[in-house]
């Protein structure tokens, strides 16, 4: 089969590799649509510590079940599925308390084992979710990033009538925006340096947008501030915008060596809660349901489609901040 292989950090190629064979409890999926996200860029650059090399990337995907391993039932060949990439050991202290996203031996399809930037990929059958009839495979590839956003909301207060400030109007910021709207936000403000992205945020429900939070008026600050950029200047600014008693969420992925400054006195005196949100946890099935419900405007989110041979162009498009969700369609 054809696959994008990242041989070593900084080098990738379209190669011919052996077709995968499903083991017990596994299925082979023919990927239909695979989203590119910041983690893929970090993997290609050698900036994602858990990744071994060589590896086939791709963790946001849908596809068709084409082969079954021993013991697999309920997923006949031809089933259209979205795949939760999470691979938890099930035995460590965090898995034992239901915190698999913090697993001591955490793994993920496309991050630590071969993923979906290929004509075929082997996955655990238990990680497959049937696509609802009203969600096609292109839209369905948004379910994985949506499941991360759902996890983000699991650790937020989610009070009706809160005022939200979101840094970043890329894929994740726009998903968080739409979930906040559905969760009963009183107002939604979005900051991004890309004015084209701000226009999309306004179309998806933002009440106010700006290239800097200083241009937004919210006396006393916002009850919920979410960073979806991972950029230190945005993080430092966002921490100063939280209303007393409010919550700051670090949702964006910052470089592992990044350092941000904040006022400990402000955190103490204003009783600010700072929370992180890491990947997917008990949220994939709910993301499937939310997608089927139409909570997310999938068509607005999807802008670019490439074939496997155009992986480098797709990465460059992502890095340039052009468009929104960029996908690889391995069958093209």
Protein Blocks (a to p, Z undefined) as FASTA:
>chain_A
ZZdddfbghiacddddddddddehiacdddfbdcddfklmmmmnopafklccdddehjbd
cdddfbdcehiahiaghiacdddfbdcehlamklmnopamlofkbccehklmccfkbfbd
cddfklpccddfklcfklmmmmmmmmmmmmmmmmpgkighiacddehjafklmmmmmmmm
mnopabdcdddfblklmmmmmmnopabdcfbfklpccehiafbdcdfklpaklmmmmmmm
pcghiacddfbccdfkbccdddfklmmmnopacdddehjehklmmmmmmmmnomacfklm
pmbdcdfklmmmmmmmmmnopajbdcddfkZZ
